[in-house]
Amino acid sequence: MSRVLEGIRQVIVAKGKKVVRFDLAKDAPEPAELEAVLLGPTGNLRAPTMRMGKTLLVGFQEALYGEVFGA
């Protein structure tokens, strides 16, 4: 998991209607907390997962994508 988060400062996770944001530069959560939201039931990263600069975007929510991509 540490390789996925290498160089990442912000993690944004969409799970249904809920959006969870982590600022790793200011207040990094425990690894178990991150794994709980990043990994799916098979133990793989939830899809879709995108790395955009120093931000990791996980999961899909139309409103969040509009916010992130300015659409």
N, C-alpha and C positions, 0 to 999 in steps of 0.2 A: 504494500500500500504506500510505503514511503516514496517509491519512485514515481507514482502517479501524482503525488502531492509536491514533488520537488519543484521549487520555484513558484509555487502557488501561494497567493496572498489572500484570496477570497474564494470560498466555495458556496455555490448557490444550488440548492437541491429542491426540485419540485416533486411533491408526492401528492397526487390528486389535486385538491384545491389548496393545499398547504404548501407554503414556500419557507424553507429554512435557510438562513444565511449564516455563514461562519467567517469571521475576519481572523485569519490565521496569524496576521501580523500583530494584532492587538491582544487577542484573547483566544489562544488555540485550545480547542476542546480536547478531551481525552481521546486517544486513538479508538477506543471501543465505541465512543459516541459517534465519531465520524464513520466508522465501519457500519454501524447500524443504519445510517441513512444512505450511504454510498453503495452498499452491496445488496443485491437482490437475493431471493430465496435459494438460488443455485450457488451463491458465493462469488458470483461475478459482478463487475460494475453494472449498475442499473443503466438502461439505455433510454434515450441517447445520452452519451457523455461527450462533452466538447471542452477542449482547452482553448481559451481565447486569451492570449497573453498570460497574465498572472491570475486569471479567473478560471475556475473549473465549474462548468454548468452541467448538472446531472438531472435527468428526468425531463418530462415535457409538460408544459402548461402554456397554453396559447397567450395568455396575458403577460406572463413572464417573458416569453420570447419577444413579444412586442416591445416590452420595456428594454430588454437587453439589446435587441437589434434595431430599435428605433422604428419599428414598422407600425 
